[in-house]
Amino acid sequence: MRKNFVLALILFSLFTFSCGYSIYTKADLPFQEIYLRNVENLTLEPGLQDKMRKIAYQSLSENGFTLTSTAEKILDLQIKNYRLITLSEIGLTTVEYEVQIDVKAILYTKNGEKLSEFNPSSPFRTVFRTTRELQRVIADRNLAIESLLRDICDDLIRKLIFDATDSKI
């Protein structure tokens, strides 16, 4: 019985430590401070830039970045495309929607030199279903947009942290 327990513990340790998952601390970040200067909405959907700025600030701070206007690295975001697409209908009423958002991120130095420009795995997509009244459709759409912007910010931060070694950041 004890042999089986030890064997199970060894196998568990091998699977856990060999999966490639690593924990990074704030000291492992390629830079500590960043300034989120502009979030530009190039679409016709009002308020996207405000939601994006709020979620980007939250995501950056949750991932160990200090947000300050005196930072050496400056980040600008552009929301390039927003689409709300009908996926399915029942009796001339749309019941399933897809939201697509394209974002471009540009990282600058404090002197204005462009370090990198990338699209966080754009376009991001999410789907939501609803068969309710218009107010509920709008509320569900807003929840889907916020979830999508969170995913975009998570990917943006992943690129800032892990792709920093590939560029001149």
C-alpha positions, 0 to 999 in steps of 0.5 A: 500500500505504501509503495503504491502511494509513493509511486502515485506521488512520484507520478503526480510530481512528474506530471505536475512539474513537467507540464511546462507551466511556470509561475512568474513574479513581478521581477520576471517582467521585462519592464515594471512600469507602463503608461496607457496613454491613448485608447482610440475607438476607430469604430462607430460603437460608442463607449468601447474606448472607455470599457477598453481603458478600464479593463486594460488598466485592471488587467495590467495592474493585476499582472504586476505592472505599475501604471504611471504617466512617468513610465519609460514604456508607453502603450497606445491601443486602437480599436480598429473594428467592431462587428455584431453579426447575426448567426441564427434567427427564429421567426425573423427574430435574431436569437444568436449573435457574434461579436468581433473586435480587432485591436492594435497595440503600439508600444513606444519609449518615452522619447516617442520611438516605436518599439513594437506594433502588434494585434493581440491575436485579432480578431477576437470573437464571442457568441451570445444567445438570447430570445428576450426583449431588446433591453436584455439583448443590449445587456447581453451584448454589453456583457459579451463585449466586456468578456471579449475585451478582457480576453483581448487584454489578457492576450495583449499582456501575454504578448507584452510579457513573453514576446518582449524577448523577441523584439527590442522592448 
